[in-house]
């Protein structure tokens, strides 16, 4: 299974997702030392909005996702996590989601 799809599926099966965006960010790192002809992405970017994060520290959110995606993270060079509640995401982006 595609690692991007595997990450999204694993998260959707484990927590309540308001919105999720998993992106292969490898193209931004083509001159990076880790760059290889592998079909796996070297760099993954995850933006996740979940009300399960309400009252949870940023550190605990990251630990939760790292534990959940342990096998996928071991297969990539880097993963970027942006983990929000809906209100945090709205405040950051100054938008209101209907």
DOPAZA-177125 format. One record per residue: x, y, z of N, C-alpha, C, CB in turn. Coordinates in steps of 0.02 Angstrom, whole numbers, padded with zeros to 5 digits. Each point is the difference from the previous one (the first is absolute). Glycine has a CB too. Layout:
<pts>
<n.east: X, n.north: Y, n.up: Z, ca.east: X, ca.north: Y, ca.up: Z, c.east: X, c.north: Y, c.up: Z, cb.east: X, cb.north: Y, cb.up: Z>
...
</pts>
This chain:
<pts>
<n.east: 00042, n.north: -00060, n.up: 00000, ca.east: -00042, ca.north: 00060, ca.up: 00000, c.east: 00044, c.north: 00062, c.up: 00000, cb.east: -00092, cb.north: -00062, cb.up: 00061>
<n.east: 00071, n.north: 00112, n.up: -00097, ca.east: 00033, ca.north: 00065, ca.up: -00001, c.east: 00006, c.north: 00026, c.up: 00071, cb.east: -00046, cb.north: 00025, cb.up: -00116>
<n.east: 00105, n.north: -00002, n.up: 00135, ca.east: 00012, ca.north: 00022, ca.up: 00069, c.east: -00043, c.north: 00061, c.up: 00018, cb.east: 00116, cb.north: -00044, cb.up: -00008>
<n.east: -00129, n.north: 00088, n.up: -00039, ca.east: -00042, ca.north: 00058, ca.up: 00013, c.east: -00071, c.north: -00022, c.up: 00017, cb.east: 00070, cb.north: 00070, cb.up: -00079>
<n.east: -00096, n.north: -00117, n.up: 00040, ca.east: -00067, ca.north: -00027, ca.up: 00013, c.east: -00001, c.north: -00039, c.up: 00066, cb.east: -00022, cb.north: -00005, cb.up: -00124>
<n.east: 00075, n.north: -00032, n.up: 00137, ca.east: 00004, ca.north: -00039, ca.up: 00062, c.east: -00001, c.north: 00046, c.up: 00061, cb.east: 00065, cb.north: -00089, cb.up: -00060>
<n.east: -00029, n.north: 00144, n.up: 00057, ca.east: 00000, ca.north: 00049, ca.up: 00055, c.east: -00070, c.north: 00027, c.up: 00012, cb.east: 00120, cb.north: 00030, cb.up: -00026>
<n.east: -00152, n.north: -00008, n.up: -00028, ca.east: -00067, ca.north: 00029, ca.up: 00007, c.east: -00049, c.north: -00052, c.up: 00028, cb.east: 00024, cb.north: 00078, cb.up: -00096>
<n.east: -00022, n.north: -00138, n.up: 00069, ca.east: -00046, ca.north: -00052, ca.up: 00023, c.east: 00011, c.north: -00018, c.up: 00073, cb.east: -00003, cb.north: -00045, cb.up: -00117>
<n.east: 00065, n.north: 00039, n.up: 00137, ca.east: 00016, ca.north: -00017, ca.up: 00069, c.east: -00026, c.north: 00054, c.up: 00048, cb.east: 00102, cb.north: -00064, cb.up: -00039>
<n.east: -00093, n.north: 00127, n.up: 00021, ca.east: -00023, ca.north: 00055, ca.up: 00042, c.east: -00077, c.north: 00001, c.up: 00002, cb.east: 00103, cb.north: 00067, cb.up: -00029>
<n.east: -00135, n.north: -00074, n.up: -00028, ca.east: -00073, ca.north: 00001, ca.up: -00002, c.east: -00030, c.north: -00057, c.up: 00041, cb.east: 00005, cb.north: 00052, cb.up: -00113>
<n.east: 00028, n.north: -00109, n.up: 00117, ca.east: -00024, ca.north: -00056, ca.up: 00039, c.east: 00013, c.north: 00006, c.up: 00075, cb.east: 00019, cb.north: -00069, cb.up: -00100>
<n.east: 00025, n.north: 00115, n.up: 00119, ca.east: 00019, ca.north: 00005, ca.up: 00071, c.east: -00029, c.north: 00061, c.up: 00036, cb.east: 00103, cb.north: -00058, cb.up: -00031>
<n.east: -00113, n.north: 00113, n.up: -00005, ca.east: -00025, ca.north: 00060, ca.up: 00033, c.east: -00055, c.north: 00032, c.up: -00042, cb.east: 00112, cb.north: 00018, cb.up: 00055>
<n.east: -00149, n.north: 00027, n.up: -00023, ca.east: -00053, ca.north: 00037, ca.up: -00035, c.east: 00031, c.north: 00057, c.up: -00040, cb.east: -00084, cb.north: -00029, cb.up: 00090>
<n.east: 00080, n.north: 00023, n.up: -00155, ca.east: 00031, ca.north: 00048, ca.up: -00046, c.east: -00051, c.north: 00050, c.up: -00024, cb.east: 00085, cb.north: -00086, cb.up: -00035>
<n.east: -00071, n.north: 00151, n.up: 00044, ca.east: -00040, ca.north: 00052, ca.up: -00030, c.east: 00025, c.north: 00011, c.up: -00071, cb.east: -00022, cb.north: 00056, cb.up: 00113>
<n.east: 00088, n.north: -00051, n.up: -00120, ca.east: 00031, ca.north: 00008, ca.up: -00066, c.east: 00071, c.north: -00027, c.up: 00003, cb.east: -00072, cb.north: 00101, cb.up: -00026>
<n.east: 00095, n.north: -00128, n.up: -00029, ca.east: 00068, ca.north: -00027, ca.up: -00003, c.east: 00029, c.north: 00014, c.up: -00069, cb.east: -00028, cb.north: -00090, cb.up: 00085>
<n.east: 00092, n.north: 00106, n.up: -00086, ca.east: 00036, ca.north: 00010, ca.up: -00063, c.east: 00069, c.north: -00030, c.up: 00009, cb.east: -00065, cb.north: 00106, cb.up: -00028>
<n.east: 00079, n.north: -00160, n.up: -00009, ca.east: 00064, ca.north: -00033, ca.up: 00002, c.east: 00032, c.north: 00010, c.up: -00068, cb.east: -00038, cb.north: -00087, cb.up: 00086>
<n.east: 00097, n.north: 00118, n.up: -00086, ca.east: 00032, ca.north: 00020, ca.up: -00063, c.east: 00071, c.north: -00028, c.up: -00004, cb.east: -00070, cb.north: 00105, cb.up: -00003>
<n.east: 00088, n.north: -00128, n.up: -00056, ca.east: 00069, ca.north: -00020, ca.up: -00013, c.east: 00039, c.north: 00064, c.up: -00014, cb.east: -00034, cb.north: -00115, cb.up: -00047>
<n.east: 00075, n.north: 00135, n.up: 00094, ca.east: 00039, ca.north: 00061, ca.up: -00007, c.east: 00070, c.north: -00012, c.up: -00026, cb.east: -00066, cb.north: 00047, cb.up: 00093>
<n.east: 00080, n.north: -00105, n.up: -00120, ca.east: 00067, ca.north: -00019, ca.up: -00023, c.east: 00027, c.north: 00047, c.up: -00053, cb.east: -00027, cb.north: -00118, cb.up: 00027>
<n.east: -00015, n.north: 00144, n.up: -00070, ca.east: 00021, ca.north: 00043, ca.up: -00055, c.east: 00037, c.north: 00062, c.up: 00025, cb.east: -00097, cb.north: -00042, cb.up: -00068>
<n.east: 00079, n.north: 00065, n.up: 00129, ca.east: 00033, ca.north: 00058, ca.up: 00029, c.east: 00071, c.north: -00015, c.up: 00023, cb.east: -00112, cb.north: 00042, cb.up: 00036>
<n.east: 00130, n.north: -00107, n.up: -00036, ca.east: 00064, ca.north: -00021, ca.up: 00027, c.east: 00040, c.north: -00040, c.up: -00051, cb.east: -00050, cb.north: -00001, cb.up: 00115>
<n.east: 00042, n.north: 00015, n.up: -00179, ca.east: 00033, ca.north: -00039, ca.up: -00052, c.east: 00076, c.north: 00004, c.up: 00004, cb.east: -00099, cb.north: 00018, cb.up: -00072>
<n.east: 00125, n.north: 00037, n.up: 00099, ca.east: 00073, ca.north: 00006, ca.up: 00007, c.east: 00024, c.north: -00022, c.up: 00070, cb.east: -00002, cb.north: 00094, cb.up: -00084>
<n.east: -00044, n.north: -00120, n.up: 00123, ca.east: 00014, ca.north: -00023, ca.up: 00068, c.east: 00042, c.north: -00063, c.up: -00003, cb.east: -00107, cb.north: 00052, cb.up: 00043>
<n.east: 00150, n.north: -00061, n.up: 00006, ca.east: 00044, ca.north: -00059, ca.up: 00001, c.east: -00038, c.north: -00066, c.up: 00002, cb.east: 00084, cb.north: 00070, cb.up: 00057>
<n.east: -00146, n.north: -00069, n.up: -00033, ca.east: -00039, ca.north: -00062, ca.up: 00006, c.east: -00034, c.north: -00018, c.up: -00066, cb.east: -00018, cb.north: 00025, cb.up: 00121>
<n.east: 00019, n.north: 00021, n.up: -00167, ca.east: -00034, ca.north: -00010, ca.up: -00064, c.east: 00024, c.north: -00065, c.up: -00033, cb.east: -00012, cb.north: 00125, cb.up: -00013>
<n.east: -00035, n.north: -00166, n.up: -00008, ca.east: 00018, ca.north: -00064, ca.up: -00031, c.east: -00053, c.north: -00017, c.up: -00052, cb.east: 00058, cb.north: -00039, cb.up: 00105>
<n.east: -00042, n.north: -00010, n.up: -00147, ca.east: -00048, ca.north: -00020, ca.up: -00052, c.east: -00057, c.north: -00043, c.up: 00027, cb.east: 00093, cb.north: 00006, cb.up: -00082>
<n.east: -00097, n.north: -00014, n.up: 00147, ca.east: -00053, ca.north: -00040, ca.up: 00030, c.east: -00069, c.north: 00027, c.up: -00019, cb.east: 00076, cb.north: -00028, cb.up: 00096>
<n.east: -00124, n.north: -00017, n.up: -00100, ca.east: -00069, ca.north: 00021, ca.up: -00015, c.east: -00035, c.north: 00027, c.up: 00063, cb.east: -00005, cb.north: -00085, cb.up: -00092>
<n.east: 00035, n.north: 00073, n.up: 00150, ca.east: -00028, ca.north: 00026, ca.up: 00062, c.east: 00015, c.north: 00074, c.up: 00007, cb.east: 00012, cb.north: -00112, cb.up: 00054>
<n.east: -00059, n.north: 00151, n.up: -00026, ca.east: 00017, ca.north: 00070, ca.up: 00013, c.east: 00052, c.north: 00004, c.up: 00055, cb.east: -00116, cb.north: 00036, cb.up: -00035>
<n.east: 00161, n.north: 00012, n.up: 00029, ca.east: 00050, ca.north: 00010, ca.up: 00053, c.east: -00025, c.north: 00049, c.up: 00053, cb.east: 00091, cb.north: -00023, cb.up: -00083>
<n.east: -00135, n.north: 00068, n.up: 00063, ca.east: -00026, ca.north: 00052, ca.up: 00045, c.east: -00076, c.north: 00002, c.up: -00005, cb.east: 00106, cb.north: 00067, cb.up: -00012>
<n.east: -00139, n.north: -00073, n.up: 00069, ca.east: -00073, ca.north: 00000, ca.up: 00002, c.east: -00023, c.north: 00058, c.up: 00044, cb.east: -00005, cb.north: -00126, cb.up: -00017>
<n.east: -00046, n.north: 00161, n.up: -00007, ca.east: -00030, ca.north: 00055, ca.up: 00037, c.east: -00071, c.north: -00018, c.up: 00019, cb.east: 00073, cb.north: 00085, cb.up: -00060>
<n.east: -00089, n.north: -00080, n.up: 00124, ca.east: -00067, ca.north: -00018, ca.up: 00024, c.east: -00032, c.north: 00060, c.up: 00035, cb.east: 00036, cb.north: -00120, cb.up: 00013>
<n.east: -00094, n.north: 00140, n.up: -00038, ca.east: -00041, ca.north: 00050, ca.up: 00034, c.east: -00063, c.north: -00036, c.up: 00022, cb.east: 00047, cb.north: 00098, cb.up: -00069>
<n.east: -00060, n.north: -00097, n.up: 00133, ca.east: -00055, ca.north: -00038, ca.up: 00028, c.east: -00040, c.north: 00043, c.up: 00048, cb.east: 00066, cb.north: -00106, cb.up: -00012>
<n.east: -00132, n.north: 00106, n.up: 00002, ca.east: -00045, ca.north: 00036, ca.up: 00045, c.east: -00045, c.north: -00053, c.up: 00032, cb.east: 00002, cb.north: 00107, cb.up: -00071>
<n.east: -00001, n.north: -00107, n.up: 00138, ca.east: -00040, ca.north: -00048, ca.up: 00037, c.east: -00022, c.north: 00030, c.up: 00066, cb.east: 00061, cb.north: -00095, cb.up: -00054>
<n.east: -00123, n.north: 00084, n.up: 00071, ca.east: -00025, ca.north: 00022, ca.up: 00065, c.east: 00026, c.north: -00045, c.up: 00056, cb.east: -00103, cb.north: 00047, cb.up: -00055>
<n.east: 00133, n.north: -00104, n.up: 00038, ca.east: 00032, ca.north: -00042, ca.up: 00050, c.east: 00059, c.north: 00035, c.up: 00032, cb.east: -00036, cb.north: -00101, cb.up: -00064>
<n.east: 00061, n.north: 00154, n.up: 00033, ca.east: 00057, ca.north: 00038, ca.up: 00026, c.east: -00019, c.north: 00052, c.up: 00052, cb.east: 00056, cb.north: -00019, cb.up: -00108>
<n.east: -00121, n.north: 00030, n.up: 00118, ca.east: -00022, ca.north: 00050, ca.up: 00049, c.east: 00027, c.north: -00019, c.up: 00069, cb.east: -00106, cb.north: 00024, cb.up: -00067>
<n.east: 00139, n.north: 00023, n.up: 00100, ca.east: 00028, ca.north: -00011, ca.up: 00067, c.east: 00065, c.north: -00039, c.up: 00000, cb.east: -00115, cb.north: 00004, cb.up: 00042>
<n.east: 00141, n.north: -00021, n.up: -00100, ca.east: 00061, ca.north: -00040, ca.up: -00006, c.east: 00058, c.north: 00047, c.up: -00018, cb.east: -00066, cb.north: -00104, cb.up: -00034>
<n.east: 00122, n.north: 00097, n.up: 00068, ca.east: 00058, ca.north: 00041, ca.up: -00016, c.east: 00027, c.north: -00018, c.up: -00069, cb.east: 00028, cb.north: 00010, cb.up: 00123>
<n.east: 00011, n.north: 00035, n.up: -00151, ca.east: 00031, ca.north: -00013, ca.up: -00066, c.east: 00045, c.north: -00062, c.up: 00005, cb.east: -00004, cb.north: 00124, cb.up: -00028>
<n.east: 00041, n.north: -00130, n.up: 00082, ca.east: 00044, ca.north: -00057, ca.up: 00009, c.east: -00040, c.north: -00066, c.up: 00000, cb.east: 00080, cb.north: 00073, cb.up: 00064>
<n.east: -00135, n.north: -00075, n.up: -00028, ca.east: -00041, ca.north: -00061, ca.up: 00003, c.east: -00030, c.north: -00016, c.up: -00068, cb.east: -00025, cb.north: 00024, cb.up: 00120>
<n.east: 00006, n.north: 00027, n.up: -00158, ca.east: -00027, ca.north: -00010, ca.up: -00068, c.east: 00053, c.north: -00033, c.up: -00044, cb.east: -00076, cb.north: 00100, cb.up: 00013>
<n.east: 00137, n.north: -00073, n.up: -00010, ca.east: 00054, ca.north: -00027, ca.up: -00041, c.east: 00016, c.north: -00072, c.up: 00021, cb.east: 00046, cb.north: 00115, cb.up: -00015>
<n.east: -00044, n.north: -00128, n.up: 00080, ca.east: 00013, ca.north: -00068, ca.up: 00024, c.east: -00053, c.north: -00048, c.up: -00025, cb.east: 00057, cb.north: 00047, cb.up: 00102>
<n.east: -00120, n.north: -00026, n.up: -00100, ca.east: -00055, ca.north: -00042, ca.up: -00023, c.east: 00009, c.north: -00018, c.up: -00074, cb.east: -00075, cb.north: 00055, cb.up: 00084>
<n.east: 00090, n.north: -00006, n.up: -00125, ca.east: 00007, ca.north: -00012, ca.up: -00072, c.east: 00063, c.north: -00041, c.up: -00014, cb.east: -00061, cb.north: 00107, cb.up: -00024>
<n.east: 00116, n.north: -00092, n.up: 00058, ca.east: 00062, ca.north: -00038, ca.up: -00010, c.east: -00010, c.north: -00073, c.up: 00018, cb.east: 00067, cb.north: 00102, cb.up: 00022>
<n.east: -00103, n.north: -00116, n.up: 00032, ca.east: -00013, ca.north: -00069, ca.up: 00020, c.east: -00046, c.north: -00034, c.up: -00050, cb.east: 00015, cb.north: 00032, cb.up: 00120>
<n.east: -00065, n.north: 00003, n.up: -00142, ca.east: -00048, ca.north: -00027, ca.up: -00048, c.east: 00034, c.north: -00016, c.up: -00067, cb.east: -00091, cb.north: 00065, cb.up: 00056>
<n.east: 00137, n.north: -00023, n.up: -00078, ca.east: 00031, ca.north: -00007, ca.up: -00066, c.east: 00071, c.north: -00027, c.up: 00003, cb.east: -00071, cb.north: 00093, cb.up: -00038>
<n.east: 00088, n.north: -00127, n.up: 00092, ca.east: 00069, ca.north: -00022, ca.up: 00012, c.east: 00029, c.north: -00037, c.up: -00061, cb.east: -00027, cb.north: -00008, cb.up: 00122>
<n.east: -00009, n.north: -00041, n.up: -00149, ca.east: 00027, ca.north: -00039, ca.up: -00056, c.east: 00007, c.north: 00042, c.up: -00063, cb.east: -00051, cb.north: -00103, cb.up: 00050>
<n.east: 00006, n.north: 00150, n.up: -00061, ca.east: 00004, ca.north: 00043, ca.up: -00060, c.east: 00057, c.north: 00050, c.up: 00007, cb.east: -00123, cb.north: -00013, cb.up: -00019>
<n.east: 00131, n.north: 00041, n.up: 00079, ca.east: 00052, ca.north: 00050, ca.up: 00012, c.east: 00070, c.north: -00031, c.up: -00009, cb.east: -00077, cb.north: 00061, cb.up: 00079>
<n.east: 00084, n.north: -00124, n.up: -00061, ca.east: 00064, ca.north: -00035, ca.up: -00008, c.east: 00020, c.north: -00006, c.up: -00073, cb.east: -00023, cb.north: -00063, cb.up: 00105>
<n.east: -00024, n.north: 00069, n.up: -00151, ca.east: 00013, ca.north: -00009, ca.up: -00071, c.east: 00014, c.north: 00065, c.up: -00037, cb.east: -00073, cb.north: -00099, cb.up: 00005>
<n.east: 00065, n.north: 00156, n.up: 00029, ca.east: 00014, ca.north: 00065, ca.up: -00032, c.east: 00057, c.north: 00035, c.up: 00036, cb.east: -00121, cb.north: 00009, cb.up: -00036>
<n.east: 00149, n.north: 00041, n.up: 00004, ca.east: 00054, ca.north: 00038, ca.up: 00031, c.east: -00026, c.north: 00051, c.up: 00050, cb.east: 00067, cb.north: -00016, cb.up: -00104>
<n.east: -00123, n.north: 00049, n.up: 00087, ca.east: -00025, ca.north: 00053, ca.up: 00043, c.east: -00076, c.north: 00006, c.up: -00007, cb.east: 00109, cb.north: 00062, cb.up: -00011>
<n.east: -00140, n.north: -00044, n.up: 00066, ca.east: -00073, ca.north: 00013, ca.up: -00001, c.east: -00012, c.north: 00065, c.up: 00038, cb.east: -00028, cb.north: -00124, cb.up: -00006>
<n.east: -00012, n.north: 00166, n.up: -00024, ca.east: -00019, ca.north: 00064, ca.up: 00030, c.east: -00072, c.north: -00006, c.up: 00024, cb.east: 00081, cb.north: 00065, cb.up: -00075>
<n.east: -00092, n.north: -00049, n.up: 00139, ca.east: -00067, ca.north: -00006, ca.up: 00029, c.east: -00027, c.north: 00069, c.up: 00018, cb.east: 00028, cb.north: -00115, cb.up: 00043>
<n.east: -00087, n.north: 00130, n.up: -00067, ca.east: -00037, ca.north: 00059, ca.up: 00020, c.east: -00067, c.north: -00025, c.up: 00026, cb.east: 00059, cb.north: 00078, cb.up: -00085>
<n.east: -00067, n.north: -00078, n.up: 00150, ca.east: -00057, ca.north: -00032, ca.up: 00032, c.east: -00042, c.north: 00053, c.up: 00037, cb.east: 00065, cb.north: -00108, cb.up: 00012>
<n.east: -00128, n.north: 00114, n.up: -00032, ca.east: -00043, ca.north: 00054, ca.up: 00027, c.east: -00068, c.north: -00027, c.up: 00022, cb.east: 00059, cb.north: 00081, cb.up: -00075>
<n.east: -00090, n.north: -00043, n.up: 00120, ca.east: -00072, ca.north: -00006, ca.up: 00009, c.east: -00031, c.north: 00046, c.up: -00053, cb.east: 00008, cb.north: -00026, cb.up: 00127>
<n.east: -00073, n.north: 00021, n.up: -00136, ca.east: -00032, ca.north: 00043, ca.up: -00051, c.east: 00008, c.north: 00074, c.up: 00018, cb.east: -00083, cb.north: -00091, cb.up: -00024>
<n.east: 00074, n.north: 00108, n.up: 00088, ca.east: 00005, ca.north: 00071, ca.up: 00018, c.east: 00072, c.north: 00026, c.up: -00007, cb.east: -00096, cb.north: -00015, cb.up: 00080>
<n.east: 00146, n.north: -00026, n.up: -00065, ca.east: 00070, ca.north: 00020, ca.up: -00010, c.east: 00014, c.north: 00011, c.up: -00074, cb.east: 00033, cb.north: -00064, cb.up: 00103>
<n.east: -00058, n.north: 00020, n.up: -00144, ca.east: 00011, ca.north: 00007, ca.up: -00072, c.east: -00034, c.north: 00063, c.up: -00026, cb.east: 00008, cb.north: -00125, cb.up: -00012>
<n.east: -00069, n.north: 00137, n.up: 00033, ca.east: -00037, ca.north: 00060, ca.up: -00020, c.east: 00038, c.north: 00063, c.up: 00021, cb.east: -00109, cb.north: -00063, cb.up: 00008>
<n.east: 00133, n.north: 00064, n.up: 00054, ca.east: 00036, ca.north: 00058, ca.up: 00025, c.east: 00064, c.north: 00011, c.up: -00039, cb.east: -00048, cb.north: -00020, cb.up: 00114>
<n.east: 00085, n.north: -00033, n.up: -00127, ca.east: 00062, ca.north: 00005, ca.up: -00037, c.east: -00012, c.north: 00027, c.up: -00071, cb.east: 00046, cb.north: -00095, cb.up: 00067>
<n.east: -00100, n.north: 00073, n.up: -00097, ca.east: -00014, ca.north: 00020, ca.up: -00069, c.east: -00052, c.north: 00055, c.up: -00006, cb.east: 00029, cb.north: -00115, cb.up: -00033>
<n.east: -00054, n.north: 00137, n.up: 00090, ca.east: -00049, ca.north: 00054, ca.up: 00003, c.east: -00059, c.north: -00013, c.up: -00047, cb.east: 00092, cb.north: 00079, cb.up: 00029>
<n.east: -00115, n.north: -00142, n.up: -00028, ca.east: -00058, ca.north: -00019, ca.up: -00039, c.east: -00049, c.north: -00037, c.up: 00045, cb.east: 00069, cb.north: -00007, cb.up: -00106>
<n.east: -00130, n.north: 00005, n.up: 00085, ca.east: -00050, ca.north: -00037, ca.up: 00037, c.east: -00026, c.north: -00055, c.up: -00046, cb.east: -00033, cb.north: 00101, cb.up: 00070>
<n.east: 00040, n.north: -00162, n.up: -00048, ca.east: -00023, ca.north: -00057, ca.up: -00039, c.east: -00072, c.north: -00014, c.up: 00017, cb.east: 00115, cb.north: -00049, cb.up: -00004>
<n.east: -00157, n.north: 00046, n.up: -00047, ca.east: -00071, ca.north: -00011, ca.up: 00011, c.east: -00014, c.north: -00072, c.up: 00017, cb.east: -00026, cb.north: 00092, cb.up: -00077>
</pts>
